[in-house]
Amino acid sequence: MVTYAETLVGTTNILSKHVELDRPIRPDDDIINDLGLDSLGVMEVVADIEDHFQINIPEEMLSKITTVDDVARALLDLQNGRAVNAE
């Protein structure tokens, strides 16, 4: 069973390859507003996350995911077979 810490570390590692910050990425960072990703950047990150975690993030979930924490929790729920409630 995958842990939240594992999904968070994986998510932040992937995001760090797509953004340049002078500080660590935090769970409460907004992917667009704080990390500066545009829609193309977000889709590239999603593709990398899906490849890394071997999972498919449904499109209807993407509009509900705004922070790094949202991504980590959605991945945790998807990998552990639970319904996702990212709001």
Protein Blocks (a to p, Z undefined) as FASTA:
>chain_A
ZZfklmmmmmmmmmmmmpccfbdcdfklcfklmnopafklmmmmmmmmmmmnopacdfkl
mmmpmbfklmmmmmmmmmnopacddZZ
